[in-house]
């Protein structure tokens, strides 16, 4: 019998919430079941004149970000849907720029739909941005004064955290749980002896349920 422990895999995840005026980004470090926040913020390009200068700024910024933090993978939100076709096209351009920046540095790309990200964080594929931000603050123990004013940053953090959970516990965007308890049970998070993100999620879900 082999008693040797398996090596713990570590990752540095770059999460990107693509946008044409504001681009959210976040860096998470993971080691096995442990996860920690490195940094997150928003790139503001709305003052630049025209779509293409904004895309160019995002591209070079992401290359600089990758060179600074050396992420091992990119997690990005895709499948954006909007009633305005022109808005959709612009968002797709921003997504393409982010993916191209990662590929230019040989960073593998992982895509997640907005519903799948929300399901991974809150158990509800139709939760609000504020609900997602609140859950992430609980998961990662982020002080109030460190929470960004713009939710683009927490959206990016949610995408990165979704990828972290996907590495351990794949989440389906279909068949969402009807309530917090069902979600926890479905994901095997009802054992209070669990450690790591499972315990964090269980505790956060319990807190949110009490508030309702």
Backbone bond lengths (Angstrom), bond angles and torsions (degrees), N, CA, C in turn:
res aa  C-N    CA-C-N  psi(-1)  N-CA   C-N-CA  omega(-1)  CA-C   N-CA-C  phi
1 X - - - 1.467 - - 1.517 109.58 -
2 X 1.300 115.94 132.35 1.455 120.53 -179.40 1.515 109.67 -86.68
3 X 1.323 116.89 114.51 1.468 121.00 -177.73 1.517 112.42 -97.73
4 X 1.307 115.83 0.75 1.457 118.60 -179.37 1.518 110.24 -68.59
5 X 1.337 116.31 136.67 1.457 121.03 178.37 1.522 110.49 -73.30
6 X 1.313 114.29 143.78 1.456 118.72 175.53 1.526 109.38 -70.24
7 X 1.331 118.26 143.26 1.455 119.64 179.25 1.534 111.02 -64.32
8 X 1.329 115.38 140.06 1.461 120.65 179.14 1.529 108.91 -79.19
9 X 1.322 115.46 126.62 1.456 119.74 -178.46 1.524 109.63 -86.97
10 X 1.298 116.18 134.10 1.459 121.54 178.16 1.523 109.41 -116.22
11 X 1.325 114.55 149.00 1.453 121.27 179.80 1.521 108.75 -139.88
12 X 1.299 115.45 152.09 1.468 120.80 167.21 1.520 106.03 -120.89
13 X 1.322 116.20 112.10 1.461 122.51 -172.58 1.525 110.30 -100.36
14 X 1.309 115.67 128.71 1.464 122.00 171.51 1.520 107.57 -100.31
15 X 1.323 116.16 115.47 1.458 120.97 177.18 1.513 110.19 -99.91
16 X 1.326 116.85 134.71 1.456 121.49 -178.58 1.524 110.16 -128.24
17 X 1.332 114.80 128.70 1.459 121.94 169.90 1.526 106.65 -106.23
18 X 1.330 117.91 97.18 1.463 120.41 -172.65 1.523 112.33 -69.26
19 X 1.314 115.54 142.27 1.461 120.59 178.07 1.511 110.17 -155.72
20 X 1.304 116.00 160.44 1.467 119.95 -177.92 1.523 112.56 -89.44
21 X 1.331 117.17 -20.83 1.466 121.30 178.80 1.528 111.84 -115.11
22 X 1.327 115.86 -36.07 1.461 122.05 179.18 1.523 108.17 -135.48
23 X 1.312 117.06 130.61 1.454 122.22 178.75 1.520 108.89 -118.41
24 X 1.322 115.82 117.92 1.453 120.11 177.65 1.516 110.95 -83.47
25 X 1.327 116.58 143.52 1.467 120.83 176.87 1.530 109.97 -142.26
26 X 1.307 115.26 151.90 1.463 120.58 -179.06 1.518 109.69 -152.60
27 X 1.320 115.81 148.57 1.463 122.68 177.70 1.525 108.62 -123.08
28 X 1.342 115.86 124.14 1.464 122.21 176.51 1.516 109.71 -120.43
29 X 1.322 116.46 137.94 1.462 121.95 171.20 1.517 108.57 -102.55
30 X 1.324 116.52 135.33 1.458 120.46 177.39 1.525 109.32 -128.57
31 X 1.315 114.53 145.91 1.466 121.48 174.71 1.522 107.52 -144.95
32 X 1.315 116.19 102.87 1.442 119.77 -173.49 1.513 110.48 63.33
33 X 1.340 116.42 -122.62 1.462 121.38 179.33 1.518 112.99 -88.69
34 X 1.307 117.78 -3.59 1.458 121.45 -177.15 1.529 110.61 -92.72
35 X 1.314 115.61 143.45 1.462 121.14 179.32 1.522 108.67 -140.39
36 X 1.325 116.54 142.87 1.460 120.40 179.24 1.519 109.80 -142.63
37 X 1.306 115.40 145.13 1.461 122.11 179.12 1.519 110.02 -81.18
38 X 1.316 116.08 128.14 1.470 121.43 176.42 1.524 109.64 -93.92
39 X 1.328 116.50 -52.65 1.460 120.36 -177.96 1.520 109.02 -168.49
40 X 1.310 117.16 154.54 1.459 121.50 172.00 1.526 109.98 -158.97
41 X 1.332 115.58 151.32 1.458 120.21 -174.96 1.524 108.94 -171.76
42 X 1.326 115.31 -171.96 1.466 122.15 179.57 1.520 109.42 -129.34
43 X 1.328 115.92 134.47 1.458 121.17 171.50 1.519 107.65 -91.28
44 X 1.333 116.43 121.77 1.462 123.00 -178.12 1.529 109.10 -100.74
45 X 1.322 116.24 113.13 1.474 119.96 179.60 1.528 111.13 -118.77
46 X 1.322 117.62 12.29 1.465 119.70 -171.89 1.531 112.95 -68.34
47 X 1.342 117.30 -19.95 1.465 119.47 -179.75 1.523 113.33 -82.66
48 X 1.324 116.61 -12.85 1.465 119.65 177.27 1.524 109.72 -72.78
49 X 1.305 116.20 143.82 1.457 121.67 -174.17 1.527 110.82 -88.65
50 X 1.322 116.52 105.36 1.457 120.42 174.78 1.513 113.47 104.59
51 X 1.332 115.52 153.32 1.456 122.00 -175.90 1.520 113.00 -65.74
52 X 1.323 117.05 -43.17 1.468 118.90 -172.96 1.531 112.97 -71.75
53 X 1.333 120.01 -38.75 1.470 118.47 172.62 1.523 112.50 -60.65
54 X 1.338 116.90 -33.79 1.461 120.30 178.03 1.528 110.85 -67.99
55 X 1.327 116.12 -43.52 1.462 120.06 178.01 1.527 111.32 -63.59
56 X 1.322 115.43 -38.82 1.467 119.73 178.79 1.526 110.64 -63.70
57 X 1.336 116.32 -42.53 1.458 120.22 179.01 1.529 110.21 -63.19
58 X 1.327 117.76 -41.89 1.456 120.99 178.95 1.532 111.19 -62.80
59 X 1.317 116.06 -41.92 1.463 120.48 -179.17 1.527 111.44 -60.94
60 X 1.333 116.35 -50.96 1.460 119.44 -178.05 1.533 111.36 -69.23
61 X 1.339 116.71 -34.57 1.463 119.36 177.19 1.520 110.85 -61.95
62 X 1.325 116.69 -43.94 1.463 120.15 -179.00 1.525 111.61 -66.08
63 X 1.307 116.92 -37.45 1.461 118.70 175.31 1.524 110.56 -61.89
64 X 1.345 116.54 -42.01 1.468 120.67 178.03 1.530 110.67 -64.63
65 X 1.331 116.15 -39.74 1.460 120.94 179.83 1.529 110.55 -63.98
66 X 1.314 116.00 -43.20 1.466 120.91 178.98 1.521 110.59 -63.91
67 X 1.329 116.90 -41.69 1.463 120.89 179.83 1.537 111.67 -67.31
68 X 1.343 115.81 -27.88 1.460 119.89 -179.03 1.528 112.02 -80.62
69 X 1.333 116.79 -43.09 1.458 120.65 -172.58 1.534 114.42 -103.34
70 X 1.304 117.70 -16.08 1.471 122.99 178.49 1.534 112.83 53.00
71 X 1.327 117.76 57.31 1.468 119.27 177.24 1.527 110.82 -66.90
72 X 1.326 115.84 154.75 1.458 120.49 178.74 1.524 111.76 -96.23
73 X 1.344 116.46 -13.46 1.455 119.64 -179.80 1.523 110.17 -158.34
74 X 1.332 115.58 154.70 1.460 121.79 176.07 1.524 109.07 -111.29
75 X 1.324 116.46 133.81 1.460 122.54 171.48 1.519 107.01 -117.38
76 X 1.319 116.94 125.24 1.465 120.91 -174.48 1.516 110.35 -135.82
77 X 1.320 114.97 146.10 1.459 120.55 177.95 1.526 109.73 -83.77
78 X 1.319 115.89 132.10 1.461 121.12 179.15 1.528 109.23 -133.21
79 X 1.323 115.75 -171.21 1.466 122.40 -179.76 1.521 111.13 59.23
80 X 1.314 115.27 38.90 1.462 119.97 178.20 1.522 109.67 -69.68
81 X 1.339 116.37 135.68 1.463 121.23 -179.79 1.522 109.60 -124.15
82 X 1.333 116.44 131.75 1.458 121.76 178.34 1.523 108.13 -144.76
83 X 1.312 115.83 149.09 1.460 120.23 -179.87 1.525 111.92 -66.60
84 X 1.325 116.08 -25.71 1.462 121.08 -179.26 1.534 109.46 -91.89
85 X 1.330 117.82 112.44 1.475 120.03 -178.40 1.526 112.94 -59.26
86 X 1.325 117.82 -35.03 1.461 120.49 -179.80 1.523 111.28 -65.37
87 X 1.327 116.39 -38.28 1.467 120.28 177.01 1.516 110.32 -64.54
88 X 1.324 117.02 -42.42 1.460 121.41 178.92 1.520 111.05 -60.31
89 X 1.315 116.23 -43.58 1.466 120.59 -179.46 1.524 110.80 -61.83
90 X 1.331 116.59 -42.69 1.463 120.61 -179.48 1.533 111.18 -64.89
91 X 1.338 116.55 -40.02 1.457 120.04 179.23 1.521 110.34 -66.28
92 X 1.334 116.37 -40.41 1.459 120.30 177.75 1.522 110.78 -61.41
93 X 1.340 116.42 -38.89 1.464 119.76 176.02 1.529 110.69 -60.38
94 X 1.341 116.43 -43.73 1.469 120.50 179.79 1.531 110.50 -64.59
95 X 1.320 116.61 -39.20 1.459 119.95 176.64 1.525 110.97 -61.52
96 X 1.344 115.23 -44.24 1.466 119.85 -179.63 1.512 112.36 -63.09
97 X 1.327 116.83 -38.91 1.467 121.10 178.83 1.532 110.37 -63.48
98 X 1.328 116.51 -43.60 1.473 120.17 -179.85 1.523 110.70 -64.45
99 X 1.316 116.69 -43.03 1.467 120.67 179.12 1.524 110.57 -64.74
100 X 1.331 116.20 -41.41 1.468 120.10 179.47 1.523 111.15 -63.88
101 X 1.327 117.24 -39.22 1.465 120.78 178.86 1.527 110.70 -62.72
102 X 1.338 115.94 -41.61 1.465 119.64 178.65 1.521 111.01 -65.93
103 X 1.319 116.81 -45.53 1.459 120.56 -178.34 1.526 111.27 -65.99
104 X 1.332 116.56 -29.23 1.468 119.13 178.50 1.522 111.67 -67.16
105 X 1.332 116.28 -17.91 1.468 122.05 177.52 1.536 110.93 -111.71
106 X 1.335 115.78 16.80 1.471 121.54 178.31 1.523 112.80 59.16
107 X 1.322 117.00 36.92 1.451 122.51 177.58 1.527 108.69 -97.08
108 X 1.336 118.92 123.23 1.470 120.48 178.44 1.522 111.67 -64.81
109 X 1.324 115.55 149.29 1.463 122.18 -173.77 1.528 110.41 -113.59
110 X 1.340 116.00 136.68 1.463 122.70 175.83 1.525 108.10 -127.75
111 X 1.332 117.15 126.49 1.458 122.05 -175.70 1.528 110.82 -107.09
112 X 1.342 114.93 140.02 1.456 120.93 178.85 1.525 109.89 -136.33
113 X 1.321 115.93 138.61 1.461 120.29 177.21 1.524 109.34 -76.72
114 X 1.336 118.10 155.78 1.470 120.38 177.90 1.521 112.59 -55.94
115 X 1.332 117.56 -40.09 1.459 120.43 -178.98 1.530 111.23 -65.34
116 X 1.327 116.55 -40.41 1.463 119.59 -179.88 1.523 110.88 -65.64
117 X 1.327 117.01 -38.60 1.466 120.58 178.27 1.526 109.97 -62.63
118 X 1.335 116.73 -47.59 1.458 120.34 -179.62 1.525 111.60 -63.45
119 X 1.332 116.64 -39.17 1.460 120.30 176.81 1.525 111.15 -60.65
120 X 1.329 115.90 -41.74 1.463 120.73 -177.86 1.523 111.71 -65.46
121 X 1.329 117.04 -35.65 1.463 120.69 -174.26 1.520 112.29 -88.86
122 X 1.324 117.14 -43.42 1.470 120.20 -171.87 1.521 114.20 -115.51
123 X 1.330 117.97 -15.57 1.453 119.91 -174.56 1.511 112.99 84.70
124 X 1.329 116.52 2.46 1.461 121.93 -179.59 1.528 108.73 -132.14
125 X 1.321 116.21 114.86 1.457 120.16 -178.02 1.507 115.06 -69.19
126 X 1.342 116.67 -5.56 1.469 120.65 -179.57 1.532 111.28 -119.09
127 X 1.317 117.28 21.37 1.459 120.65 179.29 1.520 110.43 -68.81
128 X 1.327 116.01 161.43 1.463 121.14 -179.34 1.531 110.70 -84.70
129 X 1.317 114.94 165.21 1.458 120.14 177.14 1.527 110.97 -61.56
130 X 1.322 116.84 -37.13 1.461 120.73 -180.00 1.525 111.41 -66.48
131 X 1.332 117.01 -38.98 1.461 120.27 177.54 1.525 111.25 -64.76
132 X 1.321 116.21 -39.88 1.464 120.93 177.28 1.524 109.81 -63.01
133 X 1.342 116.43 -45.77 1.467 120.77 -179.62 1.528 111.13 -61.67
134 X 1.334 116.77 -40.11 1.463 120.94 -179.69 1.523 111.31 -63.94
135 X 1.334 116.82 -42.83 1.460 120.16 178.83 1.522 111.48 -64.51
136 X 1.313 116.71 -42.03 1.466 120.24 179.78 1.521 111.26 -64.15
137 X 1.322 116.16 -37.73 1.462 119.36 178.16 1.525 110.24 -61.17
138 X 1.328 116.53 -37.74 1.457 120.80 178.82 1.529 111.27 -71.60
139 X 1.338 116.24 -44.81 1.459 120.00 -179.39 1.519 111.95 -57.32
140 X 1.338 114.97 -46.58 1.460 120.74 -169.88 1.523 113.31 -102.31
141 X 1.339 116.70 5.40 1.470 122.00 176.23 1.536 111.28 54.55
142 X 1.314 115.66 50.56 1.463 120.94 -178.95 1.524 108.88 -87.31
143 X 1.331 118.16 124.04 1.473 120.29 178.84 1.532 110.80 -62.47
144 X 1.317 116.09 153.55 1.469 120.58 -178.76 1.522 112.06 -56.89
145 X 1.345 116.14 -39.96 1.466 118.70 -176.65 1.526 113.23 -73.51
146 X 1.328 117.08 -8.72 1.461 120.96 177.74 1.531 112.41 -99.26
147 X 1.316 116.54 -6.44 1.457 119.85 179.17 1.529 109.23 -75.14
148 X 1.330 117.42 130.61 1.465 120.44 -177.30 1.520 111.89 -71.74
149 X 1.324 115.51 153.61 1.463 120.27 179.01 1.530 110.86 -73.27
150 X 1.327 116.02 -35.39 1.459 119.92 -179.66 1.522 110.29 -92.22
151 X 1.325 116.10 131.34 1.456 120.86 -176.37 1.524 112.87 -76.55
152 X 1.332 117.34 -4.61 1.472 119.48 175.10 1.531 110.04 -60.68
153 X 1.341 115.72 -34.36 1.466 120.03 -179.16 1.520 111.18 -69.33
154 X 1.332 117.33 -44.25 1.459 119.46 178.88 1.534 111.37 -71.51
155 X 1.336 116.68 -27.76 1.471 119.36 173.24 1.529 110.19 -62.41
156 X 1.329 116.01 -43.62 1.464 120.50 178.37 1.533 110.45 -64.46
157 X 1.330 115.50 -39.49 1.462 120.25 177.94 1.528 110.61 -63.64
158 X 1.325 116.30 -38.47 1.461 120.75 178.27 1.525 110.91 -62.96
159 X 1.314 116.43 -39.62 1.470 120.89 179.66 1.527 109.99 -64.87
160 X 1.317 116.25 -43.53 1.468 120.47 178.35 1.527 110.46 -64.21
161 X 1.332 116.82 -42.26 1.467 120.87 -179.28 1.528 110.33 -67.92
162 X 1.318 116.36 -36.06 1.460 120.44 175.94 1.527 110.33 -59.33
163 X 1.322 116.64 -41.49 1.463 119.23 179.03 1.529 110.73 -66.98
164 X 1.318 116.96 -39.01 1.463 120.42 176.09 1.522 110.47 -58.01
165 X 1.323 117.09 -46.88 1.464 120.55 178.87 1.521 111.26 -66.08
166 X 1.316 116.71 -35.01 1.457 120.68 -179.99 1.527 111.18 -64.40
167 X 1.326 116.51 -32.82 1.460 120.65 177.65 1.523 111.12 -63.66
168 X 1.328 116.52 -28.63 1.465 121.72 -175.69 1.521 112.85 -106.98
169 X 1.347 115.86 -40.31 1.453 120.66 -170.13 1.521 109.00 -144.06
170 X 1.330 119.14 87.96 1.465 121.39 -176.98 1.523 112.18 -52.50
171 X 1.332 114.94 135.47 1.459 121.84 -177.71 1.516 109.61 -114.55
172 X 1.315 117.26 131.71 1.462 121.57 178.84 1.513 110.09 -97.46
173 X 1.330 115.70 138.84 1.463 119.93 177.13 1.516 111.19 -78.89
174 X 1.342 117.15 -15.28 1.451 120.46 -178.59 1.533 109.64 -92.38
175 X 1.317 115.39 154.29 1.459 119.99 175.53 1.505 112.48 63.43
176 X 1.325 118.09 47.89 1.447 122.07 -178.01 1.525 112.39 -61.31
177 X 1.319 115.69 150.14 1.457 120.31 179.29 1.522 110.10 -68.23
178 X 1.342 116.47 149.21 1.458 120.65 -178.25 1.523 111.66 -81.09
179 X 1.332 118.28 -22.24 1.452 120.83 179.80 1.520 109.38 -153.36
180 X 1.346 115.33 174.86 1.463 120.54 -175.33 1.527 111.65 -63.37
181 X 1.337 117.03 -42.03 1.463 120.25 -177.00 1.517 111.20 -64.81
182 X 1.339 115.81 -43.81 1.462 119.99 178.62 1.522 110.82 -60.66
183 X 1.330 115.72 -41.81 1.460 120.18 179.10 1.529 110.43 -61.02
184 X 1.331 117.07 -45.72 1.465 120.90 -178.75 1.521 110.95 -63.29
185 X 1.343 116.52 -44.04 1.462 120.40 -179.96 1.525 110.78 -64.52
186 X 1.323 115.77 -41.48 1.466 120.21 -177.93 1.515 111.03 -63.23
187 X 1.328 116.94 -31.89 1.456 120.99 -178.67 1.532 112.52 -94.79
188 X 1.328 117.18 7.29 1.465 120.14 178.01 1.503 112.94 69.38
189 X 1.344 117.07 36.46 1.458 120.24 -175.05 1.528 112.22 -108.74
190 X 1.328 117.72 21.08 1.453 120.00 -175.98 1.521 113.26 -92.74
191 X 1.318 117.31 -4.37 1.471 121.46 178.95 1.514 108.64 -87.50
192 X 1.342 117.81 111.90 1.461 121.63 -176.52 1.519 112.64 -68.80
193 X 1.321 117.68 -10.66 1.461 120.35 178.99 1.521 111.68 -80.98
194 X 1.330 116.76 -8.75 1.461 119.99 -178.99 1.517 110.11 -64.67
195 X 1.324 115.33 150.60 1.448 120.23 178.80 1.516 109.50 -119.14
196 X 1.337 115.84 175.80 1.455 120.34 176.31 1.518 111.54 73.11
197 X 1.331 117.16 -152.71 1.459 121.16 -174.45 1.518 113.37 -62.56
198 X 1.326 118.25 -27.61 1.459 119.35 177.97 1.530 110.64 -62.12
199 X 1.323 116.29 -45.38 1.463 120.34 179.33 1.522 110.51 -66.12
200 X 1.327 116.41 -38.69 1.465 120.48 178.38 1.516 110.34 -62.14
201 X 1.326 115.97 -43.56 1.455 120.77 -179.18 1.519 110.34 -65.41
202 X 1.329 117.07 -44.60 1.459 121.17 -179.84 1.527 110.53 -59.81
203 X 1.326 116.62 -45.19 1.458 120.80 -179.59 1.524 111.47 -64.28
204 X 1.333 115.63 -41.28 1.459 119.83 -179.90 1.520 111.08 -66.14
205 X 1.306 116.50 -41.60 1.467 120.89 179.46 1.523 109.95 -63.32
206 X 1.322 117.18 -40.26 1.454 121.37 179.74 1.523 110.72 -64.45
207 X 1.337 116.43 -39.83 1.462 121.27 -179.92 1.515 110.80 -66.08
208 X 1.336 115.50 -45.47 1.465 119.92 179.83 1.517 110.60 -62.97
209 X 1.328 117.02 -40.25 1.469 121.29 -178.85 1.517 110.67 -62.80
210 X 1.350 118.39 -39.12 1.449 121.58 179.39 1.509 112.04 -64.86
211 X 1.343 116.74 -32.14 1.462 121.12 -177.77 1.517 112.17 -73.33
212 X 1.345 115.78 -27.35 1.470 120.11 -174.18 1.534 111.31 -68.86
